[in-house]
């Protein structure tokens, strides 16, 4: 059974033949996946600089409608490219981690520019830092134009800065979400004064005109930065310019509340909505001991015995259900338009959470009548290859986890399509 845990709980659902590969040493099978990933398949042909330049050119040369269409096309290519990489990957654990942090640093594809650019955040800021320190991922994410634009920090200037004296104002959005959603958590002990202090510390952080640089698009505007020291969480920060905000972010990342909040959220994502206190404490302590070394944190999670309980307690999100079904059927790629439409019908269109909090990650949100009907409708529409036997797929994706009840229901099904629906909508497949 541990091979099923390795491929479904820690992975994204078994490929044909993957259960056998994980059988000899399931733990080692997962640990060997903790290595860098890349977008070589369905890769990022749309860097943020290239995409911005293309959209600016369309705005000036053609029309807003052409720009909108280009943005939508880019969104689809990047979103489905990530899906296809996950479906094909031999490192599904790491693609699970990418999905987790991409949702943790949620940005919503809205408006022409953010629709086009939202998919670049996980490629350019999150994926390269999946195996480093959490503080480095934070800094990379907050310097990325997508996050700066999504939470309006590119318009934020300090009240006493040169631009502030001309009437421009401070925007607290990014600072608030850093503290509430990305690091300390809502119970992390910060106050409104801390939000303002952090907003002042990162004032002047903005986006460079892509026509003026061939490098990164982060821009620091000294004229918009609030002068003077800032007091955050009881500590004084005397640094100047962008170094002040950087120091504040590193400090927040080092807080015990951050270790507790993020490691707990990660454990709940992978293992259970109600994991054991011992597992939570072990991963949290590893985070503290290693100063947020994410590779060490993953290893602690994967090696703890309470993460390997045989009972499947985590209900799959629509995205997980879509990817695991596609992997189980041995699909190599999914289509752009239909994939996004299907996930939208299930309630989880890529990069469309509509909130910086991201999509929910618990059974009480996703296990609903409407959501289950959407999953059933998709399974019914798949048109599975006539040469594929349902029992072969059942053994391949679930192995010993396939219940006798599901086996009997499949055998008694009035049609082949009905048998596949009973398999993919069974409790043992819907949970991991």
C-alpha positions as a Python dict, from the first residue, in 0.01 Angstrom:
ca = {
    (1, 'X'): (0, 0, 0),
    (2, 'X'): (289, 241, 57),
    (3, 'X'): (352, 258, -316),
    (4, 'X'): (-3, 392, -352),
    (5, 'X'): (71, 655, -87),
    (6, 'X'): (395, 747, -266),
    (7, 'X'): (228, 800, -603),
    (8, 'X'): (-100, 951, -491),
    (9, 'X'): (-47, 1145, -168),
    (10, 'X'): (304, 1268, -240),
    (11, 'X'): (267, 1249, -616),
    (12, 'X'): (-9, 1351, -855),
    (13, 'X'): (-156, 1009, -927),
    (14, 'X'): (13, 707, -1077),
    (15, 'X'): (121, 681, -1438),
    (16, 'X'): (76, 337, -1595),
    (17, 'X'): (359, 130, -1446),
    (18, 'X'): (444, 384, -1176),
    (19, 'X'): (307, 175, -887),
    (20, 'X'): (553, -99, -976),
    (21, 'X'): (845, 146, -986),
    (22, 'X'): (753, 275, -639),
    (23, 'X'): (704, -70, -487),
    (24, 'X'): (1060, -167, -392),
    (25, 'X'): (1127, 144, -179),
    (26, 'X'): (835, 392, -172),
    (27, 'X'): (1014, 640, 56),
    (28, 'X'): (1325, 648, -161),
    (29, 'X'): (1103, 683, -466),
    (30, 'X'): (965, 1011, -329),
    (31, 'X'): (1294, 1140, -189),
    (32, 'X'): (1464, 1098, -528),
    (33, 'X'): (1211, 1340, -676),
    (34, 'X'): (1327, 1627, -455),
    (35, 'X'): (1540, 1794, -721),
    (36, 'X'): (1505, 2098, -949),
    (37, 'X'): (1228, 2097, -1208),
    (38, 'X'): (1214, 2276, -1538),
    (39, 'X'): (960, 2378, -1799),
    (40, 'X'): (1147, 2213, -2084),
    (41, 'X'): (828, 2045, -2201),
    (42, 'X'): (567, 2306, -2288),
    (43, 'X'): (814, 2562, -2161),
    (44, 'X'): (794, 2932, -2093),
    (45, 'X'): (823, 3086, -2436),
    (46, 'X'): (659, 3395, -2290),
    (47, 'X'): (895, 3567, -2050),
    (48, 'X'): (739, 3862, -1878),
    (49, 'X'): (956, 4113, -2066),
    (50, 'X'): (870, 3968, -2407),
    (51, 'X'): (500, 3950, -2321),
    (52, 'X'): (487, 4308, -2195),
    (53, 'X'): (665, 4436, -2505),
    (54, 'X'): (432, 4244, -2733),
    (55, 'X'): (121, 4377, -2558),
    (56, 'X'): (250, 4734, -2558),
    (57, 'X'): (317, 4706, -2930),
    (58, 'X'): (-35, 4574, -2993),
    (59, 'X'): (-183, 4855, -2784),
    (60, 'X'): (-2, 5114, -2988),
    (61, 'X'): (-18, 4958, -3334),
    (62, 'X'): (-351, 4778, -3345),
    (63, 'X'): (-627, 4775, -3088),
    (64, 'X'): (-723, 4690, -2733),
    (65, 'X'): (-908, 4388, -2868),
    (66, 'X'): (-593, 4247, -3029),
    (67, 'X'): (-408, 4300, -2702),
    (68, 'X'): (-685, 4122, -2512),
    (69, 'X'): (-676, 3825, -2750),
    (70, 'X'): (-299, 3798, -2720),
    (71, 'X'): (-327, 3809, -2342),
    (72, 'X'): (-587, 3532, -2338),
    (73, 'X'): (-379, 3316, -2571),
    (74, 'X'): (-69, 3363, -2355),
    (75, 'X'): (-266, 3281, -2040),
    (76, 'X'): (-393, 2956, -2195),
    (77, 'X'): (-51, 2851, -2319),
    (78, 'X'): (120, 2909, -1985),
    (79, 'X'): (-158, 2761, -1771),
    (80, 'X'): (-196, 2447, -1980),
    (81, 'X'): (180, 2421, -2021),
    (82, 'X'): (206, 2385, -1643),
    (83, 'X'): (-70, 2121, -1645),
    (84, 'X'): (105, 1922, -1917),
    (85, 'X'): (437, 1935, -1736),
    (86, 'X'): (268, 1801, -1422),
    (87, 'X'): (86, 1529, -1615),
    (88, 'X'): (408, 1407, -1777),
    (89, 'X'): (653, 1458, -1493),
    (90, 'X'): (858, 1185, -1330),
    (91, 'X'): (896, 1426, -1035),
    (92, 'X'): (530, 1472, -941),
    (93, 'X'): (616, 1556, -580),
    (94, 'X'): (797, 1870, -692),
    (95, 'X'): (513, 1971, -922),
    (96, 'X'): (283, 1928, -622),
    (97, 'X'): (510, 2169, -433),
    (98, 'X'): (494, 2415, -724),
    (99, 'X'): (114, 2397, -721),
    (100, 'X'): (112, 2453, -346),
    (101, 'X'): (328, 2764, -353),
    (102, 'X'): (168, 2897, -670),
    (103, 'X'): (-166, 2889, -489),
    (104, 'X'): (-5, 3022, -170),
    (105, 'X'): (118, 3328, -362),
    (106, 'X'): (-209, 3351, -551),
    (107, 'X'): (-246, 3607, -829),
    (108, 'X'): (-561, 3630, -1036),
    (109, 'X'): (-553, 3655, -1413),
    (110, 'X'): (-773, 3963, -1457),
    (111, 'X'): (-752, 4245, -1709),
    (112, 'X'): (-542, 4225, -2022),
    (113, 'X'): (-199, 4254, -1861),
    (114, 'X'): (-244, 4028, -1558),
    (115, 'X'): (-424, 3771, -1772),
    (116, 'X'): (-121, 3751, -1997),
    (117, 'X'): (142, 3772, -1724),
    (118, 'X'): (-2, 3576, -1429),
    (119, 'X'): (151, 3247, -1543),
    (120, 'X'): (503, 3390, -1538),
    (121, 'X'): (514, 3429, -1158),
    (122, 'X'): (540, 3056, -1087),
    (123, 'X'): (796, 3013, -1366),
    (124, 'X'): (1023, 3306, -1285),
    (125, 'X'): (990, 3353, -908),
    (126, 'X'): (855, 3036, -745),
    (127, 'X'): (993, 2736, -938),
    (128, 'X'): (1358, 2855, -927),
    (129, 'X'): (1332, 2884, -546),
    (130, 'X'): (1149, 2561, -462),
    (131, 'X'): (1460, 2404, -310),
    (132, 'X'): (1612, 2712, -147),
    (133, 'X'): (1525, 2915, 159),
    (134, 'X'): (1172, 3041, 195),
    (135, 'X'): (1305, 3395, 245),
    (136, 'X'): (1458, 3386, -103),
    (137, 'X'): (1126, 3273, -253),
    (138, 'X'): (953, 3559, -72),
    (139, 'X'): (1194, 3819, -199),
    (140, 'X'): (1184, 3687, -555),
    (141, 'X'): (804, 3686, -550),
    (142, 'X'): (770, 4041, -415),
    (143, 'X'): (1017, 4178, -668),
    (144, 'X'): (825, 4016, -954),
    (145, 'X'): (614, 4253, -1167),
    (146, 'X'): (306, 4028, -1148),
    (147, 'X'): (285, 4043, -768),
    (148, 'X'): (372, 4412, -762),
    (149, 'X'): (98, 4489, -1013),
    (150, 'X'): (-161, 4252, -869),
    (151, 'X'): (-141, 4407, -522),
    (152, 'X'): (-81, 4761, -648),
    (153, 'X'): (259, 4816, -492),
    (154, 'X'): (395, 4971, -810),
    (155, 'X'): (171, 5268, -726),
    (156, 'X'): (269, 5287, -360),
    (157, 'X'): (481, 5577, -238),
    (158, 'X'): (566, 5694, 112),
    (159, 'X'): (379, 5993, 251),
    (160, 'X'): (698, 6186, 320),
    (161, 'X'): (880, 6085, 3),
    (162, 'X'): (935, 6329, -280),
    (163, 'X'): (645, 6177, -477),
    (164, 'X'): (431, 6154, -164),
    (165, 'X'): (460, 6528, -112),
    (166, 'X'): (317, 6569, -462),
    (167, 'X'): (-3, 6395, -365),
    (168, 'X'): (65, 6027, -436),
    (169, 'X'): (-11, 5787, -152),
    (170, 'X'): (83, 5468, 29),
    (171, 'X'): (-84, 5141, -71),
    (172, 'X'): (-103, 4876, 201),
    (173, 'X'): (-229, 4584, -8),
    (174, 'X'): (97, 4395, -60),
    (175, 'X'): (222, 4456, 294),
    (176, 'X'): (-104, 4331, 442),
    (177, 'X'): (-106, 4012, 235),
    (178, 'X'): (261, 3946, 313),
    (179, 'X'): (179, 3938, 683),
    (180, 'X'): (-168, 3785, 675),
    (181, 'X'): (-145, 3530, 394),
    (182, 'X'): (218, 3468, 299),
    (183, 'X'): (413, 3459, 626),
    (184, 'X'): (284, 3509, 982),
    (185, 'X'): (-81, 3424, 923),
    (186, 'X'): (-382, 3605, 1059),
    (187, 'X'): (-298, 3492, 1413),
    (188, 'X'): (70, 3582, 1378),
    (189, 'X'): (68, 3870, 1624),
    (190, 'X'): (107, 4167, 1389),
    (191, 'X'): (-91, 4492, 1412),
    (192, 'X'): (-204, 4764, 1174),
    (193, 'X'): (108, 4959, 1272),
    (194, 'X'): (318, 4669, 1142),
    (195, 'X'): (126, 4670, 813),
    (196, 'X'): (200, 5041, 767),
    (197, 'X'): (565, 4997, 866),
    (198, 'X'): (612, 4719, 610),
    (199, 'X'): (423, 4917, 344),
    (200, 'X'): (664, 5206, 408),
    (201, 'X'): (960, 4969, 390),
    (202, 'X'): (861, 4844, 44),
    (203, 'X'): (735, 5180, -85),
    (204, 'X'): (901, 5270, -412),
    (205, 'X'): (917, 4905, -523),
    (206, 'X'): (782, 4908, -875),
    (207, 'X'): (814, 4792, -1234),
    (208, 'X'): (1071, 4899, -1489),
    (209, 'X'): (963, 5000, -1837),
    (210, 'X'): (1054, 4692, -2050),
    (211, 'X'): (1175, 4920, -2327),
    (212, 'X'): (1449, 5046, -2098),
    (213, 'X'): (1603, 4721, -1981),
    (214, 'X'): (1707, 4380, -2105),
    (215, 'X'): (1728, 4247, -1747),
    (216, 'X'): (1478, 4204, -1468),
    (217, 'X'): (1182, 4439, -1456),
    (218, 'X'): (1194, 4520, -1085),
    (219, 'X'): (1250, 4889, -1029),
    (220, 'X'): (1323, 5083, -713),
    (221, 'X'): (1213, 5446, -718),
    (222, 'X'): (1398, 5634, -446),
    (223, 'X'): (1168, 5930, -498),
    (224, 'X'): (876, 5715, -381),
    (225, 'X'): (1041, 5548, -83),
    (226, 'X'): (939, 5662, 265),
    (227, 'X'): (1251, 5809, 434),
    (228, 'X'): (1361, 5719, 785),
    (229, 'X'): (1357, 5410, 1005),
    (230, 'X'): (1063, 5174, 1048),
    (231, 'X'): (952, 4966, 1347),
    (232, 'X'): (820, 4621, 1255),
    (233, 'X'): (722, 4354, 1510),
    (234, 'X'): (923, 4529, 1778),
    (235, 'X'): (1240, 4571, 1573),
    (236, 'X'): (1383, 4890, 1430),
    (237, 'X'): (1498, 4895, 1067),
    (238, 'X'): (1741, 5175, 982),
    (239, 'X'): (1838, 5058, 634),
    (240, 'X'): (1788, 5291, 341),
    (241, 'X'): (1637, 5249, -3),
    (242, 'X'): (1531, 4901, -113),
    (243, 'X'): (1761, 4736, 143),
    (244, 'X'): (1513, 4837, 414),
    (245, 'X'): (1228, 4637, 264),
    (246, 'X'): (1456, 4342, 190),
    (247, 'X'): (1576, 4334, 552),
    (248, 'X'): (1217, 4346, 676),
    (249, 'X'): (1111, 4057, 452),
    (250, 'X'): (1404, 3841, 565),
    (251, 'X'): (1313, 3921, 926),
    (252, 'X'): (949, 3824, 879),
    (253, 'X'): (1056, 3499, 712),
    (254, 'X'): (1265, 3411, 1019),
    (255, 'X'): (978, 3443, 1267),
    (256, 'X'): (852, 3132, 1452),
    (257, 'X'): (496, 3230, 1355),
    (258, 'X'): (595, 3204, 988),
    (259, 'X'): (746, 2860, 1044),
    (260, 'X'): (429, 2742, 1218),
    (261, 'X'): (187, 2890, 966),
    (262, 'X'): (355, 2783, 641),
    (263, 'X'): (478, 2441, 753),
    (264, 'X'): (132, 2366, 894),
    (265, 'X'): (-35, 2472, 573),
    (266, 'X'): (206, 2254, 374),
    (267, 'X'): (144, 1946, 591),
    (268, 'X'): (-231, 1992, 561),
    (269, 'X'): (-200, 2023, 185),
    (270, 'X'): (-5, 1702, 146),
    (271, 'X'): (-135, 1471, 418),
    (272, 'X'): (-468, 1560, 575),
    (273, 'X'): (-698, 1843, 674),
    (274, 'X'): (-637, 1723, 1033),
    (275, 'X'): (-277, 1593, 1053),
    (276, 'X'): (-127, 1459, 1373),
    (277, 'X'): (21, 1714, 1616),
    (278, 'X'): (346, 1518, 1615),
    (279, 'X'): (383, 1555, 1238),
    (280, 'X'): (298, 1925, 1249),
    (281, 'X'): (550, 1988, 1525),
    (282, 'X'): (827, 1790, 1356),
    (283, 'X'): (799, 1977, 1027),
    (284, 'X'): (766, 2311, 1205),
    (285, 'X'): (1077, 2243, 1414),
    (286, 'X'): (1271, 2143, 1103),
    (287, 'X'): (1171, 2474, 945),
    (288, 'X'): (1298, 2663, 1251),
    (289, 'X'): (1620, 2461, 1281),
    (290, 'X'): (1711, 2505, 913),
    (291, 'X'): (1589, 2867, 886),
    (292, 'X'): (1330, 2781, 627),
    (293, 'X'): (1538, 2548, 407),
    (294, 'X'): (1258, 2412, 191),
    (295, 'X'): (1443, 2099, 80),
    (296, 'X'): (1496, 2005, 445),
    (297, 'X'): (1131, 2080, 520),
    (298, 'X'): (1010, 1854, 236),
    (299, 'X'): (1244, 1579, 354),
    (300, 'X'): (1115, 1607, 711),
    (301, 'X'): (757, 1582, 590),
    (302, 'X'): (821, 1285, 363),
    (303, 'X'): (1024, 1087, 616),
    (304, 'X'): (789, 1121, 914),
    (305, 'X'): (588, 800, 973),
    (306, 'X'): (263, 991, 1034),
    (307, 'X'): (275, 1114, 674),
    (308, 'X'): (251, 753, 553),
    (309, 'X'): (-76, 651, 714),
    (310, 'X'): (-254, 408, 483),
    (311, 'X'): (-594, 577, 512),
    (312, 'X'): (-649, 833, 237),
    (313, 'X'): (-773, 1146, 410),
    (314, 'X'): (-715, 1427, 162),
    (315, 'X'): (-996, 1499, -85),
    (316, 'X'): (-861, 1591, -427),
    (317, 'X'): (-915, 1941, -556),
    (318, 'X'): (-1049, 1968, -912),
    (319, 'X'): (-697, 2037, -1037),
    (320, 'X'): (-560, 1727, -861),
    (321, 'X'): (-850, 1519, -991),
    (322, 'X'): (-791, 1640, -1347),
    (323, 'X'): (-417, 1576, -1335),
    (324, 'X'): (-439, 1237, -1165),
    (325, 'X'): (-705, 1114, -1408),
    (326, 'X'): (-496, 1230, -1703),
    (327, 'X'): (-185, 1060, -1562),
    (328, 'X'): (-379, 742, -1492),
    (329, 'X'): (-501, 722, -1851),
    (330, 'X'): (-149, 777, -1980),
    (331, 'X'): (-235, 1103, -2158),
    (332, 'X'): (67, 1295, -2287),
    (333, 'X'): (-101, 1632, -2319),
    (334, 'X'): (-435, 1803, -2277),
    (335, 'X'): (-588, 2069, -2499),
    (336, 'X'): (-575, 2436, -2409),
    (337, 'X'): (-933, 2551, -2448),
    (338, 'X'): (-1112, 2242, -2323),
    (339, 'X'): (-883, 2190, -2022),
    (340, 'X'): (-939, 2539, -1886),
    (341, 'X'): (-1312, 2513, -1955),
    (342, 'X'): (-1330, 2179, -1770),
    (343, 'X'): (-1141, 2311, -1468),
    (344, 'X'): (-1361, 2622, -1467),
    (345, 'X'): (-1671, 2401, -1464),
    (346, 'X'): (-1525, 2212, -1168),
    (347, 'X'): (-1460, 2542, -991),
    (348, 'X'): (-1082, 2574, -1017),
    (349, 'X'): (-976, 2747, -1336),
    (350, 'X'): (-598, 2807, -1339),
    (351, 'X'): (-494, 3135, -1177),
    (352, 'X'): (-854, 3248, -1131),
    (353, 'X'): (-904, 3223, -755),
    (354, 'X'): (-1024, 3583, -745),
    (355, 'X'): (-848, 3645, -416),
    (356, 'X'): (-491, 3671, -282),
    (357, 'X'): (-589, 3390, -44),
    (358, 'X'): (-595, 3146, -337),
    (359, 'X'): (-821, 2846, -377),
    (360, 'X'): (-944, 2655, -72),
    (361, 'X'): (-759, 2336, 19),
    (362, 'X'): (-1007, 2140, 229),
    (363, 'X'): (-1272, 1875, 173),
    (364, 'X'): (-1558, 2080, 315),
    (365, 'X'): (-1511, 2328, 29),
    (366, 'X'): (-1466, 2089, -265),
    (367, 'X'): (-1685, 1790, -175),
    (368, 'X'): (-2013, 1932, -298),
    (369, 'X'): (-2293, 1806, -518),
    (370, 'X'): (-2224, 2059, -792),
    (371, 'X'): (-1851, 1986, -791),
    (372, 'X'): (-1904, 1610, -810),
    (373, 'X'): (-2147, 1647, -1099),
    (374, 'X'): (-1891, 1852, -1290),
    (375, 'X'): (-1633, 1577, -1238),
    (376, 'X'): (-1881, 1311, -1349),
    (377, 'X'): (-1971, 1511, -1661),
    (378, 'X'): (-1605, 1536, -1757),
    (379, 'X'): (-1543, 1164, -1709),
    (380, 'X'): (-1850, 1088, -1922),
    (381, 'X'): (-1716, 1310, -2202),
    (382, 'X'): (-1363, 1167, -2214),
    (383, 'X'): (-1412, 911, -2489),
    (384, 'X'): (-1152, 671, -2349),
    (385, 'X'): (-964, 456, -2601),
    (386, 'X'): (-1161, 137, -2670),
    (387, 'X'): (-842, -68, -2638),
    (388, 'X'): (-797, 33, -2273),
    (389, 'X'): (-948, -207, -2020),
    (390, 'X'): (-1100, -57, -1709),
    (391, 'X'): (-952, -327, -1483),
    (392, 'X'): (-605, -258, -1624),
    (393, 'X'): (-638, 111, -1540),
    (394, 'X'): (-784, 34, -1197),
    (395, 'X'): (-490, -191, -1110),
    (396, 'X'): (-247, 65, -1251),
    (397, 'X'): (-373, 371, -1061),
    (398, 'X'): (-492, 217, -734),
    (399, 'X'): (-342, -132, -705),
    (400, 'X'): (-416, -275, -360),
    (401, 'X'): (-610, 38, -262),
    (402, 'X'): (-894, -59, -499),
    (403, 'X'): (-1182, -165, -274),
    (404, 'X'): (-1388, -480, -325),
    (405, 'X'): (-1699, -265, -342),
    (406, 'X'): (-1562, -58, -632),
    (407, 'X'): (-1446, -375, -809),
    (408, 'X'): (-1794, -524, -784),
    (409, 'X'): (-1961, -204, -902),
    (410, 'X'): (-1727, -187, -1202),
    (411, 'X'): (-1792, -551, -1293),
    (412, 'X'): (-2169, -501, -1274),
    (413, 'X'): (-2169, -171, -1464),
    (414, 'X'): (-2413, -160, -1754),
    (415, 'X'): (-2150, -12, -1987),
    (416, 'X'): (-1777, 37, -2024),
    (417, 'X'): (-1813, 416, -1983),
    (418, 'X'): (-2011, 362, -1665),
    (419, 'X'): (-1738, 132, -1531),
    (420, 'X'): (-1473, 402, -1588),
    (421, 'X'): (-1695, 659, -1418),
    (422, 'X'): (-1732, 432, -1115),
    (423, 'X'): (-1355, 393, -1099),
    (424, 'X'): (-1259, 760, -1123),
    (425, 'X'): (-1544, 874, -898),
    (426, 'X'): (-1478, 607, -637),
    (427, 'X'): (-1386, 717, -282),
    (428, 'X'): (-1042, 562, -312),
    (429, 'X'): (-959, 755, -630),
    (430, 'X'): (-1115, 1083, -516),
    (431, 'X'): (-894, 1083, -207),
    (432, 'X'): (-522, 1055, -172),
}
